[in-house]
Amino acid sequence: MNMTPEEREIGRQNFLEASGMTRRTFLKSAAAAPSLGAAYFGYEQLKGNPVKVGWIGTGDEGSILLTQHPPEYMDIVAVADIRPSNLKRAFTGDGNDDRVGLIKKLGDKKSKTIKRYADHKELLADPEIEAVVIAVPLNVHASIAIDALKAGKHVLAEKLMAKTIGECKEMIRVSKQENKLLAIGHQRHYSVLYDNAADLIRTGALGDIKFIRACWHRNNSWPGVDSWNKKVPPEDKEALDAKVKGYGFDSVEQLCRWRLFSKTGGGLMAELGSHQLDASSIFLGKKHPIAVMGYGGRNFYGVKGVGSKDKQSDPREIDDHVYVTLEFPGQHYDEDKNDIVIVTYSSINTNQLEPYGETVYGSRGTMITEKEQSLLLFKENGPGGDAGGVGQRLRTVSKANGGGAVLEASASLAPSSAAAIAGSTMDKVSRGYTEEMEHFAWSIRNNIPLDTPIEQRGLRCPGKVAMADAIMALVCNKAMALKKRIVFKEEWFDPDSTATPEEDEQMKV
Ligand SMILES: NC(=O)c1ccc[n+]([C@@H]2O[C@H](COP(=O)([O-])OP(=O)(O)OC[C@H]3O[C@@H](n4cnc5c(N)ncnc54)[C@H](O)[C@@H]3O)[C@@H](O)[C@H]2O)c1
């Protein structure tokens, strides 16, 4: 949405004003100091020794997690990667602030003690390791996580949980059988910003919500800028050419560009859309969707002479533009089936005007999340001429006679200096990576059982929760491929049922 800087600042201030009735103090403090995540999310500072952790996969995301890992909770004893270039980068970093490398993060002395393994199997044989963080391509999520659980390690694995729902169910089954924790890295469950947003929605301040629009738009239309179509480092090619098939990849090119291929990736829905359907469902009370329709295509890279000149420079099999529409149950759906909330999601590769995020449209207000960093809130115009819209500051959130929250506008149009301060504080908000690792380690040390509810300090994104996100993303892919409306079935979401979308009769052409 196009807004002036002043309007954006008003939106941020509005959100802080409104969240004052929920957790304003915490929002500000947790945003300023992510280490306060423990107090915010209900776990505690770790007493006793940090958990001894091994890292499996030190690519782009594994290196970000290494940079943000909490040393007070996690003692890294080993890292493993089959690509020599990424194993090296885990220590040296790559000049990017998000991936500073272990030497800078932990110092030369400690880094020298960290063992380096050539693959996950070598690392899992190390008896010193209690838990693993897994950040590998999607096609090997399930097999590596299951190997780790069977080797007696607790697992924190990156999203998307797995490539099929059958695999997700097997991961949950094995974690129960081995009595080891299984957490999945959908970090919005540990974002203070998202938690405050969900809190505000629960108060009813936005009124009746009928529509959420989520998007992640990027512009990769210039040659060479697509980070998913990476160059293959010669040292990786040399080291892996003869043995890459043994690791589940047809070639070193496929390993390095795994997101582009049907065998190894899950497309834009798995990589980007899963996060935002996760966020949308958090806003709607973590309800499961009813049905989905969609369109996806290789509308840029697939067009001759436009996005791709030849198969060699762009071997992509996945869609580069996706658009899906999901029906979710509204608050009163159980009593009246007309109460439907529509969530639309688009991810495109040819325009990036809008920052990625979600816009929640309610009958009394609009909430916008941007880049996991900002939250903007605006009031709707009232019936008697009381103003709303992007230029209007909120004075307060009050209680209506019926008990629900109501957004009230103030006369002032200018953002206050307090707003500017609050806004800049919000810029430092943690995306949730550190908190998810802290909570995982704390749960291990405190023997928190796998199925413990969130209210009793359980993991916020265990297998069952993450499986629901995987179901949404993968069924969206199916709806686009089959060009038909697919109805979600409750038994797909039940880890104890053997039913899966991939085996469902709706998936037959
Ligand atoms: N939570 C988020 O916001 C977020 C963001 C980006 C990526 N991710 C997820 O993180 C995962 C990794 O993504 P990435 O961008 O780091 O990919 P990447 O290709 O940069 O890194 C993956 C690494 O795994 C290694 N690997 C593969 N098989 C292995 C094995 N058997 N043993 C040891 N190492 C092995 C590869 O060699 C590679 O270095 C994916 O599942 C992705 O979806 C999550």
The ligand as a Gaussian input file, in Angstrom:
#p B3LYP/6-31G(d) Opt

LIG

0 1
 N       12.944000     -19.724000       8.530000
 C       13.253000     -19.005000       7.468000
 O       12.882000     -17.841000       7.354000
 C       14.091000     -19.617000       6.380000
 C       14.751000     -18.779000       5.469000
 C       15.552000     -19.378000       4.482000
 C       15.647000     -20.771000       4.413000
 N       14.968000     -21.541000       5.298000
 C       15.036000     -23.024000       5.211000
 O       16.323000     -23.468000       5.604000
 C       16.667000     -24.649000       4.878000
 C       18.032000     -24.456000       4.213000
 O       17.962000     -23.378000       3.296000
 P       19.284000     -22.645000       2.801000
 O       18.868000     -21.390000       2.155000
 O       20.249000     -22.566000       3.917000
 O       19.831000     -23.672000       1.691000
 P       21.366000     -23.835000       1.248000
 O       21.345000     -24.610000      -0.010000
 O       22.035000     -22.510000       1.266000
 O       21.991000     -24.714000       2.429000
 C       21.641000     -26.063000       2.664000
 C       22.901000     -26.795000       3.072000
 O       22.548000     -28.141000       3.495000
 C       23.675000     -28.943000       3.128000
 N       23.358000     -30.382000       3.161000
 C       22.582000     -31.098000       2.313000
 N       22.575000     -32.385000       2.668000
 C       23.366000     -32.504000       3.762000
 C       23.759000     -33.605000       4.578000
 N       23.335000     -34.870000       4.345000
 N       24.583000     -33.369000       5.623000
 C       25.037000     -32.106000       5.877000
 N       24.700000     -31.035000       5.122000
 C       23.866000     -31.229000       4.080000
 C       24.019000     -28.419000       1.746000
 O       25.294000     -28.824000       1.320000
 C       23.907000     -26.926000       1.938000
 O       25.114000     -26.325000       2.300000
 C       15.536000     -24.879000       3.896000
 O       14.646000     -25.807000       4.397000
 C       14.857000     -23.535000       3.798000
 O       13.492000     -23.630000       3.477000
 C       14.218000     -20.988000       6.285000

